[in-house]
């Protein structure tokens, strides 16, 4: 078959690694000092919204993109497109990789173990070229590599922050912590920019919880993180109503719609969620669920989860619990907080973020209710309302071998100390004060937490989601 280059058409493929970069990167190979042999770079979160950072997502990128060789066809495609684009293309350099490395990129990556929880301003990985002819390759990969790390790590960090908030509230008000893995459900699939974002972001959430409606995250867990059998499924969900299925019965048929949900999906051991604010949430709680359907809810043997979906979430959740307590009763647990009967609960999935989550929990605790009574759903706020600046992610060169002599490479702008970068080859260590990043030449026999993970196209160690969960403090 004729190649794209031979027939003179620009490529329409997105999978060519030679084109997975920013335009200005293609001229950088001409900008380094003569006799440059090696460039060492690192990635770090410089700090931002969350105090703790969860490192996650590197393995997915390494398996999906860097474990496959580039080909002559890739080089031809890139040459045609980039020459037309107006930037210089290092054809000889890429041809060298095809000819001398069978297309596998001559790079080595050291990284923290995925699932590591660490403070900002620490390196999470370090990358260097392994062939001195390819000194330009390290920084060329910045666009793809940084993007591969910052997004799933930021979602995992946000989810982790929410887990810490919920954990604290549960310790205060719950007799058991067993429900924690299902206290925050991922509703974010429709709110992200792409299918791959849903998969990676959703998987970042599953580092901390087990509830999700983002099906692509389950595929990601199987494809990249060892959750390959039904027994290892990474997340769970339940039958749930949406407004269209309820309102299609008409306002006069609202109670019939609810009854149908119970009869279709209820029963011993079953859990069903029903959105209940299509018309009048208070009428639904007081007169439909807590009136006409009360005995059926009590007798069906499963759990009805009522979902409010509008209004001020702090006020709505508190009042919903108070009304349900009137209609269905409650008990006082050993911590001194009210718990609804096991067969009725609430899930709040509208307007949830780390700030509103804390406010809701504070409000219900002040009203005397245990966190056992409810769960949360988080959509765009979980998977999409983050960016690279949420935690200040950056990849910077820190050392260069020029003519056989290593020199520090760094930036130190007088206009922003926050953008001051690290110098030299780096190591990450555990001290009595926590995780710290130091120069490699200061390691002095201490254990380096940056471990070899990838070299010349080969993943050196593969980790599972189960291992990552344990490392991040998972408990159930």
Residue pairs with C-beta under 8 A, 6 or more apart in sequence:
3 73
3 76
3 77
4 10
4 11
4 73
4 76
4 77
4 80
5 73
5 76
5 77
5 79
5 80
6 76
8 80
10 80
10 81
10 84
11 19
11 77
11 78
11 80
11 81
13 77
16 70
16 74
16 77
16 78
17 65
17 66
17 70
17 74
17 105
17 144
18 70
18 74
18 75
18 77
18 78
18 94
19 77
19 78
19 81
19 82
20 65
20 143
20 144
21 140
21 141
21 142
21 143
21 144
22 143
23 85
23 87
24 87
25 139
25 140
25 142
25 143
26 82
26 87
26 88
26 89
26 90
27 87
27 88
28 136
28 139
28 140
29 90
29 93
29 136
29 140
30 88
32 39
32 135
32 136
32 400
33 400
33 402
34 402
35 402
35 403
35 404
36 135
36 400
36 401
36 402
37 132
37 135
37 401
37 402
37 403
37 404
38 128
38 129
38 132
38 135
38 138
38 399
38 400
38 401
39 128
39 129
39 135
39 136
39 138
39 139
39 397
39 399
39 400
39 401
39 409
40 126
40 127
40 128
40 138
40 397
40 398
40 399
40 400
40 425
40 426
41 126
41 127
41 128
41 138
41 139
41 142
41 395
41 396
41 397
41 398
42 123
42 125
42 126
42 127
42 395
42 396
42 398
42 422
42 426
43 123
43 124
43 125
43 145
43 146
43 149
43 150
43 393
43 394
43 395
44 120
44 121
44 122
44 123
44 124
44 393
44 394
44 396
44 422
44 437
45 53
45 120
45 121
45 122
45 124
45 150
45 153
45 391
45 392
45 393
46 120
46 121
46 391
46 392
46 393
46 394
46 418
46 419
47 120
47 121
47 391
47 392
47 418
48 120
48 389
48 390
48 391
48 392
49 158
49 390
49 391
50 157
50 158
50 160
50 161
50 390
50 391
51 119
51 120
52 117
52 118
52 119
52 157
52 160
52 161
52 164
53 117
53 118
53 119
53 120
53 122
53 124
53 153
53 157
53 391
54 115
54 116
54 117
54 153
54 156
54 157
54 159
54 160
54 204
54 207
54 208
54 472
55 111
55 112
55 113
55 114
55 115
55 116
55 118
55 124
55 149
55 153
55 156
56 114
56 115
56 152
56 153
56 156
56 203
56 204
56 207
56 468
57 114
57 148
57 149
57 151
57 152
57 153
57 156
57 200
57 203
57 204
58 109
58 111
58 114
58 125
58 148
58 149
58 453
59 114
59 224
59 225
59 453
59 459
59 462
59 463
60 148
60 152
60 200
60 203
60 220
60 223
60 224
60 225
61 144
61 145
61 148
61 149
62 109
62 453
62 454
62 459
63 223
63 224
63 459
64 223
64 224
65 144
65 148
66 105
66 107
66 454
66 457
67 457
67 458
67 459
68 457
69 98
69 101
69 102
69 103
69 104
69 457
70 94
70 97
70 98
70 103
70 105
71 98
71 103
72 95
72 98
74 94
75 91
75 94
75 95
75 98
78 89
78 94
79 89
79 91
82 88
82 89
83 89
90 136
93 133
93 134
93 136
93 137
96 133
96 134
97 103
97 104
97 105
97 106
97 134
97 137
100 131
100 133
101 131
101 456
101 457
104 456
104 457
104 458
105 134
105 137
105 141
105 456
105 457
106 129
106 130
106 131
106 134
106 137
106 456
107 127
107 128
107 129
107 130
107 134
107 137
107 138
107 141
107 454
107 455
107 456
108 127
108 128
108 129
108 130
108 452
108 454
108 455
108 456
109 125
109 126
109 127
109 452
109 453
109 454
109 455
110 125
110 126
110 127
110 448
110 450
110 451
110 452
110 453
111 124
111 125
111 126
111 450
111 451
111 453
112 118
112 124
112 125
112 428
112 449
112 450
112 451
113 449
113 451
113 463
113 471
114 463
114 468
114 471
115 207
115 463
115 467
115 468
115 469
115 470
115 471
115 472
116 124
116 435
116 449
116 471
116 472
117 160
117 471
117 472
117 473
118 124
118 434
118 435
119 434
119 435
120 391
120 392
121 437
122 428
122 435
122 436
122 437
123 422
123 426
123 428
123 437
123 450
124 149
124 153
125 149
125 450
125 453
126 425
126 426
126 450
127 138
127 141
127 145
128 138
129 135
129 137
129 138
130 455
130 456
132 401
135 400
135 401
138 397
139 397
142 395
145 395
146 388
146 393
146 394
146 395
149 393
150 388
150 391
150 393
151 197
151 200
151 201
151 204
151 386
152 200
152 201
152 203
152 204
153 204
153 391
153 393
154 204
154 386
154 387
154 388
154 390
154 391
154 393
155 200
155 201
155 204
155 205
155 382
155 383
155 386
156 204
156 205
156 207
156 208
156 472
157 391
158 354
158 382
158 386
158 390
159 184
159 204
159 205
159 207
159 208
159 209
159 382
160 207
160 208
160 472
161 354
162 184
162 208
162 354
162 357
162 376
162 378
163 180
163 183
163 184
163 208
163 209
165 354
165 357
165 358
165 361
166 180
166 183
166 184
166 357
166 361
166 371
166 376
167 177
167 180
169 361
169 365
169 371
170 177
170 179
170 180
170 183
170 371
170 372
171 177
172 335
172 365
173 333
173 335
173 337
173 365
173 369
173 370
173 371
173 372
174 333
174 335
174 337
174 370
174 371
174 372
175 333
175 334
175 335
175 372
177 475
178 476
179 372
179 375
180 475
180 476
181 209
181 210
181 211
181 474
181 476
182 209
182 210
182 211
182 236
182 375
183 209
183 211
183 371
183 375
183 376
184 205
184 208
184 209
184 211
184 375
184 376
184 377
184 378
185 209
185 211
185 212
185 213
185 237
185 347
185 349
185 375
185 376
185 377
185 378
186 202
186 205
186 206
186 209
186 211
186 212
186 213
186 214
186 217
186 235
186 377
186 378
186 379
186 382
186 383
187 213
187 349
187 377
187 378
187 379
187 382
188 198
188 201
188 202
188 205
188 214
188 378
188 379
188 380
188 381
188 382
188 383
188 384
189 198
189 202
189 213
189 214
189 215
189 216
189 383
190 379
191 379
191 380
191 383
191 384
192 198
192 201
192 380
192 383
192 384
193 384
195 216
197 383
197 384
198 214
198 216
198 217
198 383
199 214
199 216
199 217
199 219
199 220
200 220
201 214
201 217
201 382
201 383
201 384
202 212
202 214
202 216
202 217
202 220
202 383
203 217
203 220
203 221
203 224
203 225
203 234
203 465
205 212
205 214
205 217
205 382
205 383
206 212
206 217
206 221
206 234
206 235
206 465
207 465
207 468
207 469
207 472
207 474
208 469
208 472
208 474
209 235
210 234
210 235
210 236
210 476
211 235
211 236
211 237
211 375
212 218
212 234
212 235
212 236
212 237
213 237
214 235
214 383
217 234
217 235
218 227
218 233
218 234
218 235
221 227
221 234
221 235
221 465
222 228
222 234
225 234
225 463
225 464
225 465
225 468
226 232
226 462
226 463
226 464
226 465
226 466
227 233
227 234
227 464
227 465
227 466
232 466
234 465
238 265
238 271
238 272
238 273
238 305
239 261
239 264
239 265
239 272
239 273
240 272
240 273
240 274
240 275
240 305
240 307
241 257
241 261
241 273
241 274
241 275
241 307
242 275
243 275
243 278
243 309
245 257
246 254
246 257
246 258
246 274
246 275
246 278
247 278
248 257
249 256
249 257
249 260
251 279
254 278
254 279
254 284
254 288
255 288
255 292
255 293
258 274
258 276
258 284
258 288
258 289
258 293
259 293
259 296
261 272
261 274
262 272
262 293
262 296
262 297
262 300
262 304
265 272
266 272
266 300
266 301
266 302
266 304
267 300
267 301
267 302
268 301
268 302
269 301
269 302
270 300
270 301
270 302
270 303
271 302
271 303
271 305
272 302
272 303
272 304
272 305
273 305
273 306
273 307
273 347
274 304
274 305
274 306
274 307
275 307
275 309
276 284
276 285
276 288
276 289
276 306
276 307
276 308
277 284
277 307
277 308
277 309
277 310
277 311
281 308
281 310
281 311
281 316
281 320
282 319
282 323
284 306
285 306
285 320
285 323
285 324
285 327
286 323
286 326
286 327
289 297
289 304
289 306
289 324
289 327
289 344
290 323
290 324
290 326
290 327
290 328
291 327
294 327
294 328
297 304
297 328
297 343
297 344
298 328
298 341
298 343
300 343
301 343
302 343
303 342
303 343
303 344
303 345
304 343
304 344
304 345
305 344
305 345
305 346
305 347
305 375
306 320
306 324
306 344
306 345
306 346
306 347
307 346
307 347
307 348
307 349
307 377
308 316
308 317
308 320
308 346
308 348
308 350
309 349
309 350
310 316
310 350
311 350
312 351
313 348
313 350
313 351
313 352
313 356
313 360
314 356
314 359
314 360
314 363
315 363
316 348
317 346
317 348
317 360
317 363
317 364
317 374
318 360
318 363
318 364
318 367
318 369
320 346
321 338
321 340
321 346
321 364
321 367
321 369
321 373
321 374
322 367
324 340
324 344
324 346
325 338
325 340
325 369
328 340
328 341
328 344
329 340
329 341
330 338
330 339
330 340
330 341
331 338
331 339
331 341
332 338
332 339
333 339
333 370
333 372
335 370
337 365
337 368
337 369
337 370
337 372
338 368
338 369
338 370
338 373
339 369
339 370
339 372
339 373
340 373
345 373
345 374
345 375
346 373
346 374
346 375
347 374
347 375
347 376
347 377
348 360
348 374
348 375
348 376
348 377
349 376
349 377
349 378
349 379
352 360
352 376
352 377
352 378
352 379
352 381
352 382
353 378
353 381
353 385
357 376
360 376
361 371
364 371
364 373
364 374
365 371
392 418
394 419
394 421
396 410
396 411
396 421
396 422
397 409
398 408
398 409
398 410
398 421
398 422
398 423
398 424
398 425
398 426
399 406
399 407
399 408
399 409
399 423
399 424
399 425
400 406
400 407
400 409
401 407
406 424
406 425
408 423
408 424
409 423
410 420
410 421
410 422
410 423
411 419
411 420
411 421
412 420
412 421
413 419
413 420
422 437
423 439
424 439
424 440
424 441
425 439
425 440
425 441
426 437
426 438
426 439
426 440
426 450
427 437
427 438
427 439
427 440
427 442
427 443
427 446
427 448
427 449
427 450
428 435
428 436
428 437
428 438
428 448
428 449
428 450
429 435
429 436
429 438
429 443
429 446
429 447
429 448
429 449
430 447
430 449
435 449
440 448
451 461
452 460
452 461
453 459
453 460
453 461
454 460
